[in-house]
Amino acid sequence: MDGASQVQLNPEQQHAARRLWQSHLNALQVVAGAGSGKTSTLVAAVQNALAAGYASERIAVITFSRRAAHELKDRLGERGNALGFCGTMHALAWRLIRRAGTQLKIITHTQPLRLRMARQLFPHYAHIAGDVLVRRGFLTESEAATLGNMVARELQSNHQIDFDGLIALATKQKLGQGKFDVLFVDEFQDTAPDQVAFIRSLVPQKLFVVGDDWQSIYRFRGANVSLSRNFLREFQNSARALLTTNYRSGRGIVKLGNQAIRLSENFIKKKLVAHSRERQKPTLYFAADCHSPENAWQRYIRHMEKNESLQKPTQVLVRTNALRRLIEPHLPPQYSVTTIHKSKGLEFDNVVVFGVAEDILPHRNNDFDEEVRILYVALTRARHQLGFVAWEKTERRSAFLPFLMRRCRLVYL
């Protein structure tokens, strides 16, 4: 009997969960679209690995967050607790370092140290704000390497290590080599080059990664989406499987997502299909000649209060923490607000994306293709109703506004 027989999987999911164990492949990449049952497929793949004869203590599952690790353990039941490892990549690196007998203390906040050293090393950047200076992507590769080495030496002299150092040390000393036969990696699209080097250093017989390049939104943490796109070139004897049935959102939302991702220049091609028959079209609430986010929010709330049928629990998603703080004091009871990044992995019945405006969404300080992916993540959080609140100052507008105007039901505020 198949190891995943107790989980109801569609044919795509079944194929993805079985293929690695029924072939001579060394690696399989599962590109799982939004709402396509990624976790169910991952759980089934673990169960199938066990059914294929791989020892549970020789299986490791790497997740992007502790919350995801807890969910996977719950879904796997007793088997989840018997696995060789199930948790974050940093937790695995720390476990390997401890077991190697290395005596180090983890330092969680190295930002002040990095900034102080960056100021010493790069006086020509004295005019650059501190949070920008130490943000990933600002310094050149050479400058970043110089700074990283200097920080590492300072920490080492004090028998300390930071989170990036955990990965680097475990990789350099090959502390995980030979420990696991099978390695599962969740949210692979959010990995950075040093993390992929760590994955390689484990040298598993079978590597199963799952993720979605359309939802790669952590460039500021060092994530490199090209690692997902180039997986078949990066890993020998590998294959790719697609999950394209969206079980979360109505057809109008799924259609908009398929169209939105095409605003970017580079992505793995797939077309998501909605399982739901719900056809409600997303709505764009547009405040013309609006000079502030506060005014746009007030106009939107006034409109919603006039229409009783529209008053229902709604999750507001915003691009920045500054915008979140701005509207938090003015939230009616049926609304809650969070950033798009914090909403990743979550879903809500009703969503409104607030802030389709110049320099906000897309944000002026980020790569445009990633801003498209941020828009995609935001809109795919919605199950039933999806709205956007946009505004413009005379002729200054978001690059996303013409696209949304053409494809959404338009309501003027």
N, C-alpha and C positions, 0 to 999 in steps of 0.2 A: 504493500500500500504506500502511496506517495506520502512523503513526510509532511506535506502541506495540505493533506486531504481535508483537515478540519476548517480550513480557511477558504471561503468562496472567492476564487480568483477568475478574472476574465482570461481569454486565451493569451493576450499580450502579457499579462502578469504571470500566468503559468509558464509561458515560454522563458521569460526573464528569470524566474525563480529556479528553473530546472537546468537551463542550458549549460552552465559552468560545470555541473557535476555529470552531465551526460556527454561531455566532449573532452577533447585533449587541449582545450583552451587554457591558457594561464591566467587570463584576465578578462572580465566582462564589465562594460560600462552600461548601466541602465540610465537612460535619459528619461526622467519621470516628470511629465508636465504637471502644472499646478492642479491639485485636487485629483491626481490620477491613481492614488492608492500606493504611494511610495513606501510607506511604513509597512503596510500589509505585505507587499512584495518582498521587502527586506526580511521581515519575520519569516515568511515562507521559504526564502532562500536559505536562511540559517537552519531551519528545520530540515530542509532537503539536504544540506551539507551533513547534518547529523545522520540522516537516513542513509546517506551514501557511505557512511562508515568513518567519517572524520571524528576524532575524539573531541568531546566538548572542551576539555582543558587546553586543546591546541587550536581553539578558535578564538579570535579577537574581533570585537566590533568597536569601531571608533566613531563617535558621534560628535556633532558640532557643539552641543551644549549638555549640561548635566540633566536638564529637563528631558531632552530627547533620550538620554541613556535610561532614565527612570521609566519613560514610556515603553521603551523597547524591552526592558526587563519585565515590566508588567505584562506585556503582550506575549512574551516568551514563557511566562510562568516560572516554574521551578527550573526549567532548562536555562533560563536567562541567568540565574544565580550560579549555575554550574559552568558557564563559559569561562575560558581562560581569562578573558577581560571584556568588559562592556563599559565604556565611559569615554571621556574626552581624550584627545590626542595628548594634551599636556599632562593629564593624569597618568596616562600610560608611560610617557617619558619619565615622569617623576618616580613612578613605581620601579622602572628599570634602573634608574640612577640609584635609588635607595637600596635595591637588592644587590647592586654592584658594590655596595659598601662606601660609596662616596658621601662624605660628610659636608653637606651644604645647607644653607638656609635660603628659602625662597623669599625674594623681595617682590612684592606685588605692585608697588608704585615706584617706577624708575624714571618717570617723566621729569621730575626736577633735576635729577642727575644728568639725564640726556640733554636737557636744555642748557644746563650750566656748561657742559662740555662742548655742545654745539656752538655756544657763544665764544668759547675759547678758540675752537678750531676754525670758525668761519666768521671772522670779524666783518667781512664784506657783506654779511647778511644782517648787520646791526639794525637795519630799518624794517626787518621782517618780524611780524608778531610771533611770539613764542610758540603758540599752538600751531601756527602754520609751519614754522621752521622745523619742528620735530614730527610733523605729520608725514606718514609714509607717502612717497611720491614727490615731495618737494625737492629734497636733495638729489643730486645725481647719484648714479649707482656707486661711483667711486667715493663720493663724499659720505654716502650712507654706510658704506663698508668701513671707512676710516672711523666714523663715529661709533659704529657698532663694536669694532675691535677695541676702541678706547674704553667704552662702557664695560665691555666684557672683562678687560684687564683690571679695571677698578673693582668690579664685583668679585672677581677671582681673588684679588689680594685680600679681600675681607671675608673669604669663604662664603660668598653669596652668589645667587643665581636668579635671573628673572625668567619670565615665562618663555621668551624667545630663546633664552639660553638653555632651557630644558631640552627643547627640540634639537638644538645644535649639538649639545653635548652627547645626547643619546645617539644621534646620527653618527657623529665623528667616531665615537667609541664602539659603534655597532652593537649596542647593548641588547638589542632585540633580535639579532640575527639567530635564526634557528629556534626561536621560542614558539612560533605559531605556524601551523600548516595552512590555515585559511584566515584571510583578513577581509573584513567588511568595512567599508568607509561610507558613512552617510554624509550628505551635503557636500559632495566632492567639489562642486563648483566654487565653494568658498575656501579652497585650500590655497596656500601660498607655496612658492617654490621650495622653501626650506622644509615645509611640511610634506611635500611630495618626496623630497629626498629622504625624510624620515621613514615614509611608507616603503620606499625602495629598500632602505637599510634593513627592514624586517625580513626581506626575502621570502615571502610566503609562496607556497606551491600554487595557491589559488587566490586571486584578488578580485573582489566583487565591490564595485563602487556604484553609488547611486546619487543622482542629483539632477540639476536642470540649469544649463548655461543661461537660459532666459531669466533666471532668478538670482544671478550672481551680483550682489550689491555691497560687497565688503572690500572694495578696492582700498579703502582707507586703512584697513587692517592688513593689507599686503596680499589679499586674494588676487589671483591672476586667472581670469576666465579662459585664457588661451590653453591652460592646462587641461580643461575639460574638452575644449574644441579639438585639441590635438591628441587626445587620449590614444587613439589607434596608432599614431606614429610614436608616441612616447613609450608605450608598453608593447613589447613584442608578443606575438601570438595572442592577440586580443580581438574582441568583437564588441559590437554595440547593439543594444536593444532599446526600443522606444515604448513608452507608456503614453498613450494619447487620448484616453477616455477620461474626461473631467467629470467627477461625481459630485463636485461641490456647487458649481455655479450654473445659472440659467444660460440658455443659448445666446441671448443678447450679450451677456458678459463675456462668455467664451469667444464669441465672434470678435468682439472688440479687442480682446487680448491677442488673438491671432493677427489682427491688423496692426495693433500697436507695436509689436515687436519688430515689425518690418520698417519702422522708422530708424532702426539701427542698421549698421552696415554689415555686421558679421554675427551669425548665429547658426546653431545646428538646426537644419530645416526639419520641421514637423508641423502637423496641423492637428490641434486639439479638437475633439468632438464632444459636445455636451451630452451627458447621459440624461439630464433633465429635459423635459419638454417645455419648460417655462421660457417664454420668449420676450419678457419685458425688456424694453430698450433702455440703456443707461441714459441719465439726464444730466445735462450741463446747465448749471445755474450761473448766469453770466451777468456781472455787474459792470456795465460800460462806464467809462470816465470815472473810475473809482481810484482815489488817491491813497488809500491805506487798507491794510488787512482788516483793521478794526471795523471800518465802514462796510467792507464786503461781508464780514461775519454778521454784523447787525442787519444788513439788508436780507441776508439769507435766513436768519432766525425770524425776522418779521414775516417773510414770505411763508415759512413753514407754520408759524402760529396762526396765520389766516386760513390755512387749509388743514382742517381737523383730520382728514383722511391721511395726511402725510405725517402725522405726529405718532411716531413709534420709536422704540429703542434703536439708536443709531450710533455706530462707531465712526468717529471722525479720525481720519488719518492725515498727518501733516509731514512735510519734508524735513523740518528742523525743530529742534528743541525750543528755539526762540519763538517760533510760531505757536508751538504747543503752550508755552507759558503765557503768551499773549491772549489766547482765547479761553484758557482754563477758567479764569474768574467769571466768564460770561456764558458758561455752559448751562442750558436748561437741564432739568433732571433726567430726561430720556437720552441725553448725550454723554458720551465719554470720549476722551481724546488720547491718542498716542502717536508716536512717530511711525513712519512706514517701516523703518528698520526694525523697530521693536515688534511690529505686527507680523513679521515674517514667520511662517509656520502656523499662524493662527487663522481662524475664519469666523465670519460674523454674518448674521442674517442681512443686515442693512449697513452699507458703508457709504460715507461721503468723503471724498478726497478734497481737502480744503487747501487752496494755495496754488492753483494753476495760474501763475503770474510770472512776469519777467524777473529773472534772477533767482526765483524761488524754486519753481519746478518747470523746466530743468534749472538746476542750481548753477550759478555762474562759476563756481569753483570746482567743477567736476567734469569728468569725461562725458561727452554727450551720450555715447552708447550706454554707459552705465545709468545715466539718468532715464533713458528709455526703459531699462530693466527695472529701475525703481518704480516708474509709472506702472509697469506690468505687474510687479509684486503687489502694489497698492490695489489695483482694480481687481486682481484675482483673489483678494481676501473676501469678497462679497458672495453670499449665497443667492440672494433674491433681488435686492434692490441696490443699485449703484448710482451714485451721483458725484459730480465734480462741481466745486465752486471756483470760478475763475473771475478775474478782473483785469482791467487794463487801464493804463494812464495814457489818455489820448491815443497815440499810435504805438505806444510801447507795450508789447504783449509777449506772452510765453510762446516759445516755438511749438508747443503742443496744442495751442489754442485752435488753430485752423483745422487740425486733424480731428479734435474732439467736436468742434462745431459741425463738421460734415457728418459725423457718425453717431451723434447723440441727439436725443430730444432736447430742444433748446428752450430754456425758460429765462426770460430777462428779469433781473432783480431791480 
